[in-house]
Amino acid sequence: MKYCNYFIVVSGSSTRHLHAMANYMMKMYKLQKEDSDPRAQIEGKETDDWLCIDFGSIVVHFMLPEARGTYELEKLWTLGSYDDQLTQMTTQSLPEDFILGLTSQQQWEGSQSCDKN
């Protein structure tokens, strides 16, 4: 899975502030970009608390403080490589309490059927 190189989260004081920052960033990008640079556009214009611009190797999120606290994108970004490792693990190698929603009896029965194979 390919990730961007830089992930920037910016807080704004109002919806108008978010839009002003995002529009200014797009204006600067268009002035500086080369033909080989990816096309970028502002996403989330219809929302009041979040905007995003994907520049290819850089993704910038503009958020009101409340939304930033709710979504905790910084935490998601730091867990990215850890989550990739989890998808490659088999359930047998995960700790017993990691498998949510199963009783201890169901987990034991599942591990017994895996041992038979």
Secondary structure, 3 states (H helix, E strand, C coil): CCCCCEEEEEECCCHHHHHHHHHHHHHHHHHHCCCCCCCCCEECCCCCCEEEEECCCEEEEEECHHHHHHHCHHHHHHHHHHHHHHHHCCHHHCCHHHCCCCCHHHHHHHHHHHHHC
